[in-house]
Amino acid sequence: MKKIVIFMMLGLMLAACSNEEAEPEQKEASKDTLTVKPAKLSEREETIISHLGSGFERFFTIEGKIPEGEGLKTTIYVIEDGSEPEERFSSFTGEAGEEIYKKDLFCFHLGEMEEQTSVSVGTKGIRAGGTIQLPDSLTGYSFTGIEQAFNMEKGVSYYPAYMIAGKEDMLRVPGIEHARQMPEAVKEADYAIVFQLEWTDDETYEPSGT
C-alpha cells in the first residue's frame, strides 16, 4: 500500500510541476536531440516534493522532440557483488505518437533504505518502479546524480543517477562525469541501483497506411 501511495504522489507531483524556473521564451525543441538538465525546483515544487516523505530524489528537466515510432525508455537495474546489471523495472513512452518535451520534470526516486525500498523513475504519464529487497549485509550507501546537462542521442544509453552501497565501513562513491558511461565503481559495487534512460525505437510501432 505504501508503494502505491508513493507512485500516486509522484504522478500527481510531476503533473502539477512543470519546472516553474523555465525561461519565459523557449526556442523550438530540436528534432535531433533531447536535452537533459538538473532541475532547479521552485518553492512550490519543493513543498509538493516534501510530501513524498523520507528517501532520495533527483530531478531533471527534459526538452526536445521524439518522432512517432520512437520513445523514451526508462529502466531500473540492480547490480550485486559486481554482477552483470539485472533489469528490474522498465517503461516506454512511445505509444502516443510524437512526443514534445518542454522542460518537463523527470524524477528518480528511491525510498528509505530499509529491508525493502521503493524505487521509481519517470515523468508525467509514464513511470517505472516497484519494490526491491535489500541485502541485510549493507552497512553504508550513497545516492548520486549527474550535476551537468547532457544531450541524448538515439540508441545510446545514459545513466544520470544511481545508489551505491557497501558491506564494509569504507564506501567509494564516484561522481558522474559522463552520463553515457556507468562508473567502474558502480559496476564493481557490492550493491547498486542504477537508473537508465534510452531514446529508442518502438518495436510495436506500425506506420499508418501499412
N, C-alpha and C positions, 0 to 999 in steps of 0.2 A: 504493500500500500504506500509506503514511504517513497519507493521508486516512482510510482505512478504520479504522486503529488509533485515530485521534483520535475518530472517530464512536463506536466501540465504547466507548472510555474515557468519553466524555461520557454515553453511555447508562447505563453502569454507575454512574457518579458520581451522576447525577440520580436513579437508582433507589435508591441507597444513602443519599443525603442527603435529609432531609425537614425542613430548617430546624430544627435542634435548639434554636434560640433561641426557638421558638414558645412562646406563653403556655400554661400548663397547662390553663386553662379558656378555650374559644373560643366565641364567640357563633355562633348558627346562620348559615350562609352565606346571603347575600342572593340572591334570585332575580332581582333587577333590575340588579345591578352586579357587576363584577369589580374587586377592589381589588388594585393592583399596587404593591409597595413594594421599595425597595432592600434586599437581604438582608444580615443580619448573620450571617456564617458562623461556625460553631463551630470549635474547634481541629481536630476530626476531619475536618470538611468541608474546611478549608484544606489538610490533609495529603493528602486524596484529590485535590483540585484540583491540587496541586503536581506530580502525576504526568502532567498534560497537557503539561508542557514549556513552552517559551517561547511567548509570544503574549499576547493581551489577552482578558480576560473581564469581563463584567458579570453579576451575579446579582441576581435579583429573586424575590420571593415573590408568588404569585397566590392569592387567596381569593375564593370566590363559587361560584355555580351557573350552568350553562348548560343550558337545557332541551333535550329531544330535538328534533332537527330543526335545531339551531343548533350552532355550533362556533367554535373559536378558530383563525383563520388567521394563520400566520406567514410573512413574506415578506422576502427579501433583495433590495435594489435596488442598482444601480450608477449613479452619475452621473459623467459625464466631460465636462469643459470646459463646464459649465453646461447640459448637455443635459437632456432630459426623463428622469426616472428610468426605468431599464430593469430589469424584473424578471428575476432570475437563478434564484432558487430559492424554492419555497413549499411549505407543508404545511398540512393541515387536520385538526382533531381530532374532527369531528362524526359519525364513523361508529359510535360506541359508545353511543348513547343519551344520557341526561342525564349531564352531567359535573359533578363536585363537586371543587372545589379547596380544600384546607385548608392554606394557606400552603405549597403545592408550590413547589419551586425551579424557576426558569426561567433559562436560560443563553443569553447571547450570546457566541459565541467567534470570535476572529479569530486566525489563526496568525501566524507570523513574517512580517515584511514582506520577502519575497524575491521572485524572479521570478514565482513562483506562491505563493498563500497559500490556506489552507483557511478556510472560513467556515461557521458553523452557528448555528442558533437553535432552541430548543425546550425542552420539559420532558420528564418521563419518558414513554416510549412514543411520542413524536412529535417529530421533528426534521426540519429542512430544512437543506440545505447542500451544499457541494461545493467545487470548486477554482476560483479566479479568477486570471486572468493579469493582472499589474500592469504599467502602463506603465513603460518604462525611465527616463523623464524625471522621475519623482518624487524630490524632494530632502528632504522633511520630511513628517511625518504625526503625527496625534494621535487617540486613541480616547477617546470621551466617553460617559458615561451619565448619565441624569437622577438627581438626588440626593434628590428628594422623592416621596412616594407620590401616586398618582392613581387615580381611579375610571374604569373603562372603561364606555362606553355602546355599545349595539348599533348597528352601522352607521357607527361613527366610527373613523378610522384614527389610530393612535398610533405615535410614533417615539421609543422610550426610549433608543436607543443608536445611535451611528454612528462611523465612521472617516472623517476628512477628511485629504486630502493635497494638497500643493502642488508646483509646479515651480520655485518661487523660494525664496530663503532665508527670506523673511518668510511666516509662515503664520498666518492669522487663525482662531482656534479659538473659536467662540461656545459658550456654555453652553446647556443645555436648560432653558428656563423653563417651557414648557408642552409636555407630551408629545404633544399633538394637533397641534402646529404644528412643521413642519420649518423650522429656521432658514434665513433667506435666504442666509447664507454657505455653507450646505451645498448649497442649490440651485444656487449660482453657483460651486461649487468646481471646481478643476482636476480633482479626482478625489475621490469619496466612496463609501463602502459604508454603506448605511442599513438598519437593522433596523426592520421594521414589524409591529405587532400589530393585528388587527381581529377583533371579535366579529361574526359574520355568519351568514346562513342557509346551511344545507347544500343546495346546488342539486340534489343527487341524492336528497334525503330524500323518502320516501313514507310518510305516516301509516298505521299498521296498520289493516286493515279497509277500505282503499280499493281 
